[in-house]
Every structure is written in structure tokens, then in C-alpha cells.
Amino acid sequence: MSRTSVESIGNFYQHYPKVAAIVTASAGGKKNAMAVAWHSSVSREPPLYGVSIATKRFTYRLILQSSEFGINFLPFEAAELVASVGGSGGGEIDKFQRFAIPEERPLKTSVPVLKDAYAAYECKVVDNKTYGDHVWVVGEIVAVHFADNAFTDEGVLDLTKLSPALYLGAELYATTDRQSVRLLDRETYGRR
């Protein structure tokens, strides 16, 4: 495989694909949903989840007001919704109305939980810190919603039943190859 080495990052897509997700927030009678690819678990105990958001985003303002957010994971069949939500401004339109986004009732927050999500977290903000042109918002997961049939008995996403939406960068979406799953356990591969 040939390699190129440069000093500038260019489009910054080298670390993709990422699981596409929709962050939701609600405050002052307004709600919004925004597409994100920069998000991650941060801690198991307490259960913390982080998301990177540009400060100019309407969703960020709602999160600052309410100190809570939701993160919703959608199947590949909903990639068009992810792209639509990501390509429009929440300060200008009601995305829930425009894209007919169905919701479920949250358990411990006021954040919208997307009905079509195979998993969703309700989070209470515990930290938010600026890094460059984005803010890393960390929330403690206070409630979890998930589709029982989308996960194995071990709690792992069952790719024979559901394909997650993956964002490749440059407005490209893909999903997993269900035949590519391999068990590479630590006992065997960690001792080689």
C-alpha cells in the first residue's frame, strides 16, 4: 500500500467511518436534533458519554440552557434522516415537524428520544470544555432506551438483525458487512 505524508490535515476524514448519531436537546419550549459523528463513551462508572459540538449550533445553546442532551443511534435505513437533520439549521426550522420525526417519552430528562433509534441515551451535563472550534460536552447517562431485538444476549449489536448508519465523511454513508464479524478474544490474541 503506497503512503502519502503531509503536514496539513486536509478534509480530516482519515479517522472515519464513525457511527452516525443524532443529538437531541430541549429548552424553553424549543427542541432540536443535530447529526454528529464526533462522539464517544468516556467512562463506564459513572456512565459518561461525550459529544463534540460547534458553539454556533442551536443544539449547543439548548444544551447550555437545559444542562441535558440525548444521543440517538439510528439504523442505516434512517441515514437519509441523519443527513436531513445534519443539513438543516434548527434555529431556522422545526426539524421534528419538517422531517416528521417520531419521538418516545424520556424517562429522566426532557430531551427528545427518537422512536426509530435502536439505542438512545438520556444525559445530564457534567462538563463542557472548549477544544479548538468545538466544545466537548460530557453527560452522565441517566437513562437508556434500546430495541431488545437489536442486541445479542451479551448486549452487543446484532448485525444479523440491524445495520448501523456509518458516516464516512464528505456526505457519504455506509453500513457494515454482516459477514465480516469475527471473534478475536483477548485470551487468544493477547497472548500471541
BAKEPA-694709 format. One record per atom (N, C-alpha, C): x, y, z; residue in three letters. Coordinates in steps of 0.1 Angstrom, whole numbers. Layout:
# BAKEPA-694709
c1: X	c2: Y	c3: Z	resn: ala
...
# end
This chain:
# BAKEPA-694709
c1: 8	c2: -12	c3: 0	resn: met
c1: 0	c2: 0	c3: 0	resn: met
c1: 9	c2: 12	c3: 0	resn: met
c1: 7	c2: 21	c3: -10	resn: ser
c1: 15	c2: 33	c3: -10	resn: ser
c1: 10	c2: 43	c3: 0	resn: ser
c1: 19	c2: 52	c3: 5	resn: arg
c1: 15	c2: 62	c3: 15	resn: arg
c1: 19	c2: 76	c3: 11	resn: arg
c1: 11	c2: 85	c3: 16	resn: thr
c1: 14	c2: 99	c3: 14	resn: thr
c1: 15	c2: 105	c3: 28	resn: thr
c1: 25	c2: 114	c3: 30	resn: ser
c1: 27	c2: 121	c3: 42	resn: ser
c1: 27	c2: 136	c3: 40	resn: ser
c1: 18	c2: 143	c3: 47	resn: val
c1: 17	c2: 157	c3: 45	resn: val
c1: 16	c2: 164	c3: 59	resn: val
c1: 18	c2: 177	c3: 60	resn: glu
c1: 17	c2: 184	c3: 73	resn: glu
c1: 3	c2: 189	c3: 76	resn: glu
c1: -5	c2: 191	c3: 66	resn: ser
c1: -19	c2: 196	c3: 68	resn: ser
c1: -28	c2: 185	c3: 69	resn: ser
c1: -39	c2: 187	c3: 76	resn: ile
c1: -49	c2: 176	c3: 78	resn: ile
c1: -59	c2: 174	c3: 66	resn: ile
c1: -60	c2: 184	c3: 58	resn: gly
c1: -69	c2: 184	c3: 47	resn: gly
c1: -84	c2: 183	c3: 52	resn: gly
c1: -91	c2: 174	c3: 46	resn: asn
c1: -105	c2: 173	c3: 50	resn: asn
c1: -108	c2: 166	c3: 63	resn: asn
c1: -97	c2: 160	c3: 69	resn: phe
c1: -98	c2: 154	c3: 82	resn: phe
c1: -107	c2: 142	c3: 83	resn: phe
c1: -107	c2: 134	c3: 72	resn: tyr
c1: -116	c2: 122	c3: 71	resn: tyr
c1: -109	c2: 109	c3: 74	resn: tyr
c1: -96	c2: 110	c3: 77	resn: gln
c1: -88	c2: 98	c3: 78	resn: gln
c1: -92	c2: 88	c3: 89	resn: gln
c1: -98	c2: 93	c3: 99	resn: his
c1: -103	c2: 85	c3: 111	resn: his
c1: -117	c2: 80	c3: 110	resn: his
c1: -123	c2: 82	c3: 99	resn: tyr
c1: -137	c2: 77	c3: 97	resn: tyr
c1: -136	c2: 63	c3: 91	resn: tyr
c1: -146	c2: 55	c3: 92	resn: pro
c1: -160	c2: 58	c3: 95	resn: pro
c1: -163	c2: 59	c3: 110	resn: pro
c1: -174	c2: 66	c3: 113	resn: lys
c1: -179	c2: 67	c3: 126	resn: lys
c1: -194	c2: 64	c3: 126	resn: lys
c1: -199	c2: 59	c3: 137	resn: val
c1: -213	c2: 56	c3: 138	resn: val
c1: -220	c2: 70	c3: 138	resn: val
c1: -229	c2: 72	c3: 129	resn: ala
c1: -237	c2: 84	c3: 128	resn: ala
c1: -247	c2: 84	c3: 140	resn: ala
c1: -249	c2: 96	c3: 146	resn: ala
c1: -259	c2: 97	c3: 156	resn: ala
c1: -266	c2: 110	c3: 155	resn: ala
c1: -277	c2: 111	c3: 162	resn: ile
c1: -284	c2: 124	c3: 163	resn: ile
c1: -285	c2: 128	c3: 178	resn: ile
c1: -279	c2: 140	c3: 181	resn: val
c1: -280	c2: 146	c3: 194	resn: val
c1: -293	c2: 154	c3: 195	resn: val
c1: -300	c2: 152	c3: 206	resn: thr
c1: -313	c2: 160	c3: 208	resn: thr
c1: -312	c2: 168	c3: 220	resn: thr
c1: -319	c2: 179	c3: 220	resn: ala
c1: -319	c2: 188	c3: 232	resn: ala
c1: -333	c2: 196	c3: 232	resn: ala
c1: -336	c2: 200	c3: 244	resn: ser
c1: -349	c2: 208	c3: 245	resn: ser
c1: -347	c2: 218	c3: 257	resn: ser
c1: -352	c2: 230	c3: 254	resn: ala
c1: -351	c2: 240	c3: 265	resn: ala
c1: -361	c2: 252	c3: 260	resn: ala
c1: -367	c2: 258	c3: 270	resn: gly
c1: -375	c2: 270	c3: 268	resn: gly
c1: -386	c2: 268	c3: 257	resn: gly
c1: -392	c2: 256	c3: 257	resn: gly
c1: -402	c2: 253	c3: 247	resn: gly
c1: -398	c2: 250	c3: 233	resn: gly
c1: -385	c2: 249	c3: 231	resn: lys
c1: -379	c2: 246	c3: 218	resn: lys
c1: -371	c2: 233	c3: 219	resn: lys
c1: -371	c2: 226	c3: 208	resn: lys
c1: -363	c2: 214	c3: 207	resn: lys
c1: -355	c2: 213	c3: 194	resn: lys
c1: -345	c2: 205	c3: 194	resn: asn
c1: -337	c2: 204	c3: 181	resn: asn
c1: -331	c2: 190	c3: 181	resn: asn
c1: -326	c2: 187	c3: 169	resn: ala
c1: -319	c2: 174	c3: 166	resn: ala
c1: -308	c2: 178	c3: 157	resn: ala
c1: -296	c2: 173	c3: 159	resn: met
c1: -285	c2: 176	c3: 150	resn: met
c1: -277	c2: 163	c3: 148	resn: met
c1: -271	c2: 161	c3: 136	resn: ala
c1: -263	c2: 149	c3: 133	resn: ala
c1: -249	c2: 151	c3: 138	resn: ala
c1: -243	c2: 141	c3: 144	resn: val
c1: -229	c2: 141	c3: 148	resn: val
c1: -222	c2: 128	c3: 145	resn: val
c1: -209	c2: 130	c3: 143	resn: ala
c1: -201	c2: 118	c3: 141	resn: ala
c1: -190	c2: 118	c3: 152	resn: ala
c1: -187	c2: 129	c3: 158	resn: trp
c1: -177	c2: 130	c3: 168	resn: trp
c1: -183	c2: 128	c3: 182	resn: trp
c1: -184	c2: 116	c3: 186	resn: his
c1: -190	c2: 113	c3: 199	resn: his
c1: -183	c2: 100	c3: 205	resn: his
c1: -184	c2: 98	c3: 218	resn: ser
c1: -177	c2: 86	c3: 224	resn: ser
c1: -181	c2: 84	c3: 238	resn: ser
c1: -181	c2: 71	c3: 242	resn: ser
c1: -182	c2: 68	c3: 256	resn: ser
c1: -169	c2: 74	c3: 263	resn: ser
c1: -170	c2: 78	c3: 275	resn: val
c1: -159	c2: 84	c3: 282	resn: val
c1: -156	c2: 75	c3: 295	resn: val
c1: -166	c2: 70	c3: 302	resn: ser
c1: -164	c2: 62	c3: 314	resn: ser
c1: -175	c2: 53	c3: 316	resn: ser
c1: -172	c2: 41	c3: 322	resn: arg
c1: -183	c2: 31	c3: 325	resn: arg
c1: -189	c2: 35	c3: 339	resn: arg
c1: -180	c2: 39	c3: 348	resn: glu
c1: -185	c2: 41	c3: 362	resn: glu
c1: -180	c2: 55	c3: 367	resn: glu
c1: -187	c2: 65	c3: 367	resn: pro
c1: -201	c2: 66	c3: 363	resn: pro
c1: -202	c2: 65	c3: 348	resn: pro
c1: -214	c2: 62	c3: 343	resn: pro
c1: -215	c2: 61	c3: 328	resn: pro
c1: -215	c2: 75	c3: 322	resn: pro
c1: -205	c2: 78	c3: 315	resn: leu
c1: -203	c2: 92	c3: 309	resn: leu
c1: -202	c2: 90	c3: 293	resn: leu
c1: -208	c2: 100	c3: 286	resn: tyr
c1: -208	c2: 100	c3: 272	resn: tyr
c1: -205	c2: 114	c3: 267	resn: tyr
c1: -196	c2: 115	c3: 257	resn: gly
c1: -192	c2: 129	c3: 252	resn: gly
c1: -196	c2: 131	c3: 238	resn: gly
c1: -198	c2: 143	c3: 234	resn: val
c1: -201	c2: 147	c3: 221	resn: val
c1: -194	c2: 160	c3: 218	resn: val
c1: -189	c2: 162	c3: 206	resn: ser
c1: -182	c2: 174	c3: 201	resn: ser
c1: -192	c2: 182	c3: 193	resn: ser
c1: -194	c2: 195	c3: 197	resn: ile
c1: -204	c2: 203	c3: 191	resn: ile
c1: -198	c2: 217	c3: 188	resn: ile
c1: -200	c2: 223	c3: 177	resn: ala
c1: -196	c2: 237	c3: 174	resn: ala
c1: -205	c2: 246	c3: 182	resn: ala
c1: -198	c2: 256	c3: 188	resn: thr
c1: -206	c2: 265	c3: 197	resn: thr
c1: -217	c2: 273	c3: 190	resn: thr
c1: -216	c2: 274	c3: 176	resn: lys
c1: -226	c2: 282	c3: 169	resn: lys
c1: -239	c2: 274	c3: 167	resn: lys
c1: -239	c2: 261	c3: 170	resn: arg
c1: -251	c2: 253	c3: 168	resn: arg
c1: -262	c2: 256	c3: 178	resn: arg
c1: -274	c2: 256	c3: 172	resn: phe
c1: -286	c2: 258	c3: 180	resn: phe
c1: -287	c2: 248	c3: 191	resn: phe
c1: -284	c2: 235	c3: 188	resn: thr
c1: -285	c2: 225	c3: 198	resn: thr
c1: -276	c2: 228	c3: 210	resn: thr
c1: -264	c2: 233	c3: 207	resn: tyr
c1: -255	c2: 236	c3: 218	resn: tyr
c1: -261	c2: 247	c3: 228	resn: tyr
c1: -268	c2: 257	c3: 222	resn: arg
c1: -275	c2: 267	c3: 230	resn: arg
c1: -286	c2: 260	c3: 239	resn: arg
c1: -293	c2: 251	c3: 233	resn: leu
c1: -303	c2: 244	c3: 241	resn: leu
c1: -297	c2: 235	c3: 252	resn: leu
c1: -286	c2: 229	c3: 249	resn: ile
c1: -279	c2: 221	c3: 259	resn: ile
c1: -274	c2: 230	c3: 271	resn: ile
c1: -269	c2: 242	c3: 267	resn: leu
c1: -264	c2: 251	c3: 278	resn: leu
c1: -276	c2: 255	c3: 287	resn: leu
c1: -287	c2: 257	c3: 281	resn: gln
c1: -299	c2: 262	c3: 289	resn: gln
c1: -304	c2: 250	c3: 297	resn: gln
c1: -305	c2: 238	c3: 292	resn: ser
c1: -311	c2: 227	c3: 299	resn: ser
c1: -302	c2: 218	c3: 307	resn: ser
c1: -289	c2: 219	c3: 304	resn: ser
c1: -279	c2: 210	c3: 310	resn: ser
c1: -282	c2: 195	c3: 308	resn: ser
c1: -288	c2: 192	c3: 297	resn: glu
c1: -290	c2: 178	c3: 293	resn: glu
c1: -291	c2: 176	c3: 278	resn: glu
c1: -288	c2: 164	c3: 273	resn: phe
c1: -289	c2: 161	c3: 259	resn: phe
c1: -292	c2: 146	c3: 257	resn: phe
c1: -296	c2: 143	c3: 246	resn: gly
c1: -298	c2: 129	c3: 242	resn: gly
c1: -289	c2: 125	c3: 231	resn: gly
c1: -285	c2: 113	c3: 230	resn: ile
c1: -278	c2: 108	c3: 218	resn: ile
c1: -285	c2: 96	c3: 213	resn: ile
c1: -288	c2: 96	c3: 200	resn: asn
c1: -297	c2: 86	c3: 194	resn: asn
c1: -289	c2: 79	c3: 183	resn: asn
c1: -289	c2: 66	c3: 183	resn: phe
c1: -282	c2: 58	c3: 173	resn: phe
c1: -292	c2: 52	c3: 164	resn: phe
c1: -290	c2: 54	c3: 151	resn: leu
c1: -300	c2: 50	c3: 141	resn: leu
c1: -295	c2: 40	c3: 131	resn: leu
c1: -304	c2: 31	c3: 126	resn: pro
c1: -300	c2: 21	c3: 116	resn: pro
c1: -297	c2: 28	c3: 103	resn: pro
c1: -291	c2: 21	c3: 94	resn: phe
c1: -287	c2: 26	c3: 81	resn: phe
c1: -299	c2: 30	c3: 73	resn: phe
c1: -311	c2: 23	c3: 75	resn: glu
c1: -323	c2: 27	c3: 68	resn: glu
c1: -327	c2: 42	c3: 72	resn: glu
c1: -322	c2: 47	c3: 82	resn: ala
c1: -325	c2: 61	c3: 86	resn: ala
c1: -314	c2: 71	c3: 82	resn: ala
c1: -305	c2: 67	c3: 74	resn: ala
c1: -294	c2: 75	c3: 70	resn: ala
c1: -299	c2: 88	c3: 63	resn: ala
c1: -309	c2: 88	c3: 56	resn: glu
c1: -315	c2: 100	c3: 49	resn: glu
c1: -320	c2: 110	c3: 60	resn: glu
c1: -326	c2: 104	c3: 71	resn: leu
c1: -330	c2: 113	c3: 82	resn: leu
c1: -318	c2: 120	c3: 88	resn: leu
c1: -307	c2: 112	c3: 91	resn: val
c1: -295	c2: 117	c3: 96	resn: val
c1: -289	c2: 129	c3: 88	resn: val
c1: -289	c2: 126	c3: 75	resn: ala
c1: -284	c2: 136	c3: 65	resn: ala
c1: -293	c2: 149	c3: 65	resn: ala
c1: -306	c2: 147	c3: 65	resn: ser
c1: -315	c2: 158	c3: 65	resn: ser
c1: -314	c2: 166	c3: 78	resn: ser
c1: -313	c2: 160	c3: 89	resn: val
c1: -311	c2: 167	c3: 102	resn: val
c1: -298	c2: 174	c3: 102	resn: val
c1: -288	c2: 168	c3: 97	resn: gly
c1: -274	c2: 174	c3: 96	resn: gly
c1: -273	c2: 185	c3: 86	resn: gly
c1: -281	c2: 185	c3: 76	resn: gly
c1: -280	c2: 195	c3: 66	resn: gly
c1: -289	c2: 207	c3: 67	resn: gly
c1: -296	c2: 208	c3: 79	resn: ser
c1: -305	c2: 220	c3: 81	resn: ser
c1: -303	c2: 226	c3: 95	resn: ser
c1: -307	c2: 239	c3: 96	resn: gly
c1: -304	c2: 246	c3: 108	resn: gly
c1: -316	c2: 246	c3: 117	resn: gly
c1: -314	c2: 242	c3: 130	resn: gly
c1: -325	c2: 241	c3: 139	resn: gly
c1: -330	c2: 255	c3: 144	resn: gly
c1: -322	c2: 265	c3: 143	resn: gly
c1: -327	c2: 278	c3: 146	resn: gly
c1: -337	c2: 284	c3: 136	resn: gly
c1: -337	c2: 278	c3: 124	resn: glu
c1: -345	c2: 283	c3: 113	resn: glu
c1: -358	c2: 275	c3: 111	resn: glu
c1: -357	c2: 262	c3: 114	resn: ile
c1: -369	c2: 253	c3: 112	resn: ile
c1: -371	c2: 244	c3: 123	resn: ile
c1: -383	c2: 239	c3: 125	resn: asp
c1: -386	c2: 228	c3: 135	resn: asp
c1: -383	c2: 215	c3: 127	resn: asp
c1: -372	c2: 209	c3: 130	resn: lys
c1: -368	c2: 197	c3: 123	resn: lys
c1: -377	c2: 185	c3: 126	resn: lys
c1: -383	c2: 185	c3: 138	resn: phe
c1: -392	c2: 174	c3: 142	resn: phe
c1: -405	c2: 174	c3: 133	resn: phe
c1: -409	c2: 187	c3: 131	resn: gln
c1: -421	c2: 188	c3: 122	resn: gln
c1: -418	c2: 186	c3: 108	resn: gln
c1: -407	c2: 193	c3: 103	resn: arg
c1: -403	c2: 192	c3: 89	resn: arg
c1: -400	c2: 178	c3: 84	resn: arg
c1: -393	c2: 170	c3: 92	resn: phe
c1: -389	c2: 157	c3: 88	resn: phe
c1: -398	c2: 146	c3: 95	resn: phe
c1: -409	c2: 150	c3: 101	resn: ala
c1: -418	c2: 141	c3: 108	resn: ala
c1: -411	c2: 130	c3: 116	resn: ala
c1: -403	c2: 135	c3: 126	resn: ile
c1: -395	c2: 126	c3: 134	resn: ile
c1: -404	c2: 122	c3: 146	resn: ile
c1: -407	c2: 109	c3: 147	resn: pro
c1: -414	c2: 104	c3: 158	resn: pro
c1: -406	c2: 103	c3: 171	resn: pro
c1: -412	c2: 106	c3: 182	resn: glu
c1: -405	c2: 105	c3: 195	resn: glu
c1: -411	c2: 96	c3: 205	resn: glu
c1: -403	c2: 92	c3: 214	resn: glu
c1: -408	c2: 85	c3: 226	resn: glu
c1: -406	c2: 93	c3: 238	resn: glu
c1: -413	c2: 90	c3: 249	resn: arg
c1: -412	c2: 98	c3: 261	resn: arg
c1: -399	c2: 95	c3: 268	resn: arg
c1: -391	c2: 106	c3: 272	resn: pro
c1: -379	c2: 104	c3: 280	resn: pro
c1: -383	c2: 99	c3: 294	resn: pro
c1: -373	c2: 93	c3: 301	resn: leu
c1: -376	c2: 88	c3: 315	resn: leu
c1: -371	c2: 98	c3: 325	resn: leu
c1: -359	c2: 104	c3: 323	resn: lys
c1: -354	c2: 112	c3: 334	resn: lys
c1: -350	c2: 126	c3: 330	resn: lys
c1: -352	c2: 130	c3: 317	resn: thr
c1: -349	c2: 143	c3: 312	resn: thr
c1: -360	c2: 148	c3: 304	resn: thr
c1: -358	c2: 160	c3: 297	resn: ser
c1: -368	c2: 165	c3: 288	resn: ser
c1: -363	c2: 164	c3: 274	resn: ser
c1: -352	c2: 156	c3: 271	resn: val
c1: -347	c2: 155	c3: 258	resn: val
c1: -356	c2: 146	c3: 249	resn: val
c1: -357	c2: 150	c3: 236	resn: pro
c1: -364	c2: 141	c3: 227	resn: pro
c1: -357	c2: 127	c3: 225	resn: pro
c1: -364	c2: 117	c3: 226	resn: val
c1: -358	c2: 103	c3: 223	resn: val
c1: -365	c2: 99	c3: 210	resn: val
c1: -356	c2: 96	c3: 200	resn: leu
c1: -361	c2: 92	c3: 187	resn: leu
c1: -367	c2: 78	c3: 187	resn: leu
c1: -379	c2: 77	c3: 182	resn: lys
c1: -385	c2: 64	c3: 182	resn: lys
c1: -378	c2: 54	c3: 173	resn: lys
c1: -372	c2: 59	c3: 162	resn: asp
c1: -365	c2: 50	c3: 153	resn: asp
c1: -351	c2: 46	c3: 157	resn: asp
c1: -346	c2: 51	c3: 168	resn: ala
c1: -333	c2: 48	c3: 173	resn: ala
c1: -333	c2: 34	c3: 178	resn: ala
c1: -322	c2: 26	c3: 175	resn: tyr
c1: -321	c2: 13	c3: 180	resn: tyr
c1: -315	c2: 14	c3: 195	resn: tyr
c1: -309	c2: 25	c3: 198	resn: ala
c1: -305	c2: 28	c3: 212	resn: ala
c1: -304	c2: 43	c3: 213	resn: ala
c1: -307	c2: 48	c3: 226	resn: ala
c1: -306	c2: 62	c3: 229	resn: ala
c1: -303	c2: 64	c3: 243	resn: ala
c1: -295	c2: 74	c3: 246	resn: tyr
c1: -291	c2: 77	c3: 260	resn: tyr
c1: -297	c2: 91	c3: 263	resn: tyr
c1: -302	c2: 92	c3: 275	resn: glu
c1: -305	c2: 105	c3: 281	resn: glu
c1: -294	c2: 109	c3: 290	resn: glu
c1: -288	c2: 121	c3: 288	resn: cys
c1: -276	c2: 125	c3: 296	resn: cys
c1: -278	c2: 138	c3: 303	resn: cys
c1: -273	c2: 139	c3: 315	resn: lys
c1: -272	c2: 152	c3: 322	resn: lys
c1: -258	c2: 157	c3: 321	resn: lys
c1: -256	c2: 169	c3: 317	resn: val
c1: -243	c2: 175	c3: 315	resn: val
c1: -235	c2: 176	c3: 328	resn: val
c1: -223	c2: 171	c3: 328	resn: val
c1: -214	c2: 171	c3: 339	resn: val
c1: -201	c2: 180	c3: 336	resn: val
c1: -199	c2: 182	c3: 323	resn: asp
c1: -187	c2: 190	c3: 319	resn: asp
c1: -189	c2: 195	c3: 305	resn: asp
c1: -183	c2: 206	c3: 302	resn: asn
c1: -182	c2: 211	c3: 288	resn: asn
c1: -170	c2: 220	c3: 287	resn: asn
c1: -161	c2: 216	c3: 278	resn: lys
c1: -149	c2: 223	c3: 277	resn: lys
c1: -145	c2: 225	c3: 262	resn: lys
c1: -141	c2: 237	c3: 259	resn: thr
c1: -137	c2: 241	c3: 245	resn: thr
c1: -124	c2: 236	c3: 241	resn: thr
c1: -124	c2: 229	c3: 229	resn: tyr
c1: -111	c2: 225	c3: 223	resn: tyr
c1: -112	c2: 230	c3: 209	resn: tyr
c1: -103	c2: 239	c3: 205	resn: gly
c1: -103	c2: 244	c3: 192	resn: gly
c1: -117	c2: 251	c3: 188	resn: gly
c1: -123	c2: 247	c3: 177	resn: asp
c1: -135	c2: 253	c3: 173	resn: asp
c1: -148	c2: 245	c3: 177	resn: asp
c1: -146	c2: 235	c3: 186	resn: his
c1: -157	c2: 227	c3: 191	resn: his
c1: -157	c2: 227	c3: 207	resn: his
c1: -168	c2: 223	c3: 212	resn: val
c1: -169	c2: 221	c3: 227	resn: val
c1: -171	c2: 206	c3: 229	resn: val
c1: -164	c2: 200	c3: 238	resn: trp
c1: -166	c2: 186	c3: 242	resn: trp
c1: -176	c2: 186	c3: 254	resn: trp
c1: -188	c2: 182	c3: 251	resn: val
c1: -198	c2: 182	c3: 261	resn: val
c1: -199	c2: 167	c3: 267	resn: val
c1: -198	c2: 166	c3: 280	resn: val
c1: -198	c2: 153	c3: 286	resn: val
c1: -211	c2: 152	c3: 295	resn: val
c1: -218	c2: 141	c3: 293	resn: gly
c1: -230	c2: 139	c3: 301	resn: gly
c1: -230	c2: 126	c3: 308	resn: gly
c1: -236	c2: 126	c3: 320	resn: glu
c1: -238	c2: 113	c3: 327	resn: glu
c1: -251	c2: 107	c3: 321	resn: glu
c1: -250	c2: 94	c3: 317	resn: ile
c1: -261	c2: 87	c3: 312	resn: ile
c1: -270	c2: 84	c3: 323	resn: ile
c1: -283	c2: 89	c3: 323	resn: val
c1: -292	c2: 87	c3: 334	resn: val
c1: -304	c2: 78	c3: 330	resn: val
c1: -305	c2: 75	c3: 317	resn: ala
c1: -315	c2: 65	c3: 312	resn: ala
c1: -310	c2: 60	c3: 298	resn: ala
c1: -314	c2: 48	c3: 296	resn: val
c1: -310	c2: 41	c3: 283	resn: val
c1: -323	c2: 35	c3: 277	resn: val
c1: -324	c2: 37	c3: 264	resn: his
c1: -335	c2: 31	c3: 257	resn: his
c1: -329	c2: 23	c3: 246	resn: his
c1: -334	c2: 11	c3: 244	resn: phe
c1: -328	c2: 2	c3: 233	resn: phe
c1: -339	c2: -8	c3: 228	resn: phe
c1: -337	c2: -12	c3: 215	resn: ala
c1: -346	c2: -22	c3: 209	resn: ala
c1: -341	c2: -35	c3: 214	resn: ala
c1: -349	c2: -43	c3: 221	resn: asp
c1: -344	c2: -56	c3: 226	resn: asp
c1: -339	c2: -65	c3: 215	resn: asp
c1: -346	c2: -65	c3: 204	resn: asn
c1: -343	c2: -75	c3: 193	resn: asn
c1: -330	c2: -70	c3: 185	resn: asn
c1: -325	c2: -59	c3: 188	resn: ala
c1: -313	c2: -54	c3: 180	resn: ala
c1: -300	c2: -58	c3: 187	resn: ala
c1: -300	c2: -65	c3: 198	resn: phe
c1: -288	c2: -68	c3: 206	resn: phe
c1: -288	c2: -83	c3: 209	resn: phe
c1: -276	c2: -88	c3: 210	resn: thr
c1: -274	c2: -102	c3: 215	resn: thr
c1: -276	c2: -103	c3: 230	resn: thr
c1: -276	c2: -115	c3: 235	resn: asp
c1: -278	c2: -117	c3: 249	resn: asp
c1: -266	c2: -111	c3: 257	resn: asp
c1: -255	c2: -109	c3: 251	resn: glu
c1: -243	c2: -102	c3: 257	resn: glu
c1: -244	c2: -87	c3: 256	resn: glu
c1: -254	c2: -82	c3: 250	resn: gly
c1: -256	c2: -67	c3: 248	resn: gly
c1: -249	c2: -61	c3: 237	resn: gly
c1: -244	c2: -69	c3: 227	resn: val
c1: -237	c2: -65	c3: 215	resn: val
c1: -247	c2: -63	c3: 204	resn: val
c1: -245	c2: -52	c3: 196	resn: leu
c1: -254	c2: -50	c3: 185	resn: leu
c1: -254	c2: -63	c3: 176	resn: leu
c1: -265	c2: -68	c3: 172	resn: asp
c1: -267	c2: -80	c3: 164	resn: asp
c1: -268	c2: -76	c3: 149	resn: asp
c1: -257	c2: -77	c3: 142	resn: leu
c1: -256	c2: -72	c3: 128	resn: leu
c1: -264	c2: -81	c3: 119	resn: leu
c1: -269	c2: -93	c3: 124	resn: thr
c1: -278	c2: -100	c3: 115	resn: thr
c1: -292	c2: -95	c3: 116	resn: thr
c1: -295	c2: -86	c3: 125	resn: lys
c1: -308	c2: -80	c3: 127	resn: lys
c1: -309	c2: -65	c3: 124	resn: lys
c1: -297	c2: -58	c3: 124	resn: leu
c1: -297	c2: -44	c3: 123	resn: leu
c1: -284	c2: -39	c3: 118	resn: leu
c1: -284	c2: -30	c3: 109	resn: ser
c1: -271	c2: -24	c3: 103	resn: ser
c1: -271	c2: -9	c3: 108	resn: ser
c1: -260	c2: -5	c3: 115	resn: pro
c1: -259	c2: 9	c3: 119	resn: pro
c1: -255	c2: 18	c3: 108	resn: pro
c1: -260	c2: 30	c3: 109	resn: ala
c1: -256	c2: 41	c3: 99	resn: ala
c1: -241	c2: 45	c3: 102	resn: ala
c1: -233	c2: 44	c3: 93	resn: leu
c1: -219	c2: 48	c3: 95	resn: leu
c1: -216	c2: 60	c3: 86	resn: leu
c1: -210	c2: 71	c3: 91	resn: tyr
c1: -206	c2: 82	c3: 83	resn: tyr
c1: -192	c2: 81	c3: 79	resn: tyr
c1: -189	c2: 83	c3: 66	resn: leu
c1: -176	c2: 82	c3: 61	resn: leu
c1: -169	c2: 95	c3: 59	resn: leu
c1: -176	c2: 106	c3: 61	resn: gly
c1: -171	c2: 120	c3: 57	resn: gly
c1: -176	c2: 123	c3: 43	resn: gly
c1: -174	c2: 136	c3: 40	resn: ala
c1: -178	c2: 141	c3: 26	resn: ala
c1: -192	c2: 137	c3: 22	resn: ala
c1: -201	c2: 137	c3: 32	resn: glu
c1: -216	c2: 134	c3: 30	resn: glu
c1: -218	c2: 120	c3: 25	resn: glu
c1: -209	c2: 110	c3: 28	resn: leu
c1: -211	c2: 96	c3: 24	resn: leu
c1: -215	c2: 88	c3: 36	resn: leu
c1: -224	c2: 79	c3: 34	resn: tyr
c1: -229	c2: 70	c3: 44	resn: tyr
c1: -227	c2: 55	c3: 40	resn: tyr
c1: -225	c2: 46	c3: 49	resn: ala
c1: -224	c2: 32	c3: 46	resn: ala
c1: -229	c2: 24	c3: 58	resn: ala
c1: -227	c2: 11	c3: 57	resn: thr
c1: -231	c2: 3	c3: 68	resn: thr
c1: -221	c2: -9	c3: 69	resn: thr
c1: -223	c2: -18	c3: 78	resn: thr
c1: -214	c2: -29	c3: 80	resn: thr
c1: -217	c2: -41	c3: 71	resn: thr
c1: -208	c2: -49	c3: 69	resn: asp
c1: -209	c2: -62	c3: 62	resn: asp
c1: -212	c2: -72	c3: 72	resn: asp
c1: -224	c2: -77	c3: 72	resn: arg
c1: -228	c2: -87	c3: 83	resn: arg
c1: -220	c2: -99	c3: 83	resn: arg
c1: -213	c2: -102	c3: 72	resn: gln
c1: -205	c2: -115	c3: 72	resn: gln
c1: -191	c2: -112	c3: 78	resn: gln
c1: -187	c2: -100	c3: 81	resn: ser
c1: -174	c2: -97	c3: 85	resn: ser
c1: -171	c2: -98	c3: 100	resn: ser
c1: -181	c2: -101	c3: 108	resn: val
c1: -179	c2: -102	c3: 122	resn: val
c1: -171	c2: -114	c3: 126	resn: val
c1: -160	c2: -112	c3: 134	resn: arg
c1: -151	c2: -122	c3: 138	resn: arg
c1: -148	c2: -121	c3: 153	resn: arg
c1: -148	c2: -131	c3: 160	resn: leu
c1: -145	c2: -131	c3: 174	resn: leu
c1: -130	c2: -133	c3: 175	resn: leu
c1: -123	c2: -122	c3: 181	resn: leu
c1: -109	c2: -123	c3: 183	resn: leu
c1: -106	c2: -120	c3: 198	resn: leu
c1: -108	c2: -130	c3: 206	resn: asp
c1: -108	c2: -128	c3: 220	resn: asp
c1: -94	c2: -125	c3: 226	resn: asp
c1: -94	c2: -118	c3: 237	resn: arg
c1: -81	c2: -114	c3: 243	resn: arg
c1: -72	c2: -125	c3: 248	resn: arg
c1: -79	c2: -136	c3: 252	resn: glu
c1: -72	c2: -147	c3: 258	resn: glu
c1: -63	c2: -153	c3: 247	resn: glu
c1: -68	c2: -154	c3: 235	resn: thr
c1: -60	c2: -160	c3: 224	resn: thr
c1: -51	c2: -150	c3: 217	resn: thr
c1: -56	c2: -138	c3: 214	resn: tyr
c1: -48	c2: -129	c3: 206	resn: tyr
c1: -39	c2: -120	c3: 215	resn: tyr
c1: -42	c2: -119	c3: 228	resn: gly
c1: -34	c2: -111	c3: 237	resn: gly
c1: -22	c2: -118	c3: 241	resn: gly
c1: -21	c2: -131	c3: 239	resn: arg
c1: -10	c2: -140	c3: 244	resn: arg
c1: -1	c2: -144	c3: 232	resn: arg
c1: -4	c2: -140	c3: 220	resn: arg
c1: 4	c2: -144	c3: 209	resn: arg
c1: 18	c2: -139	c3: 209	resn: arg
# end
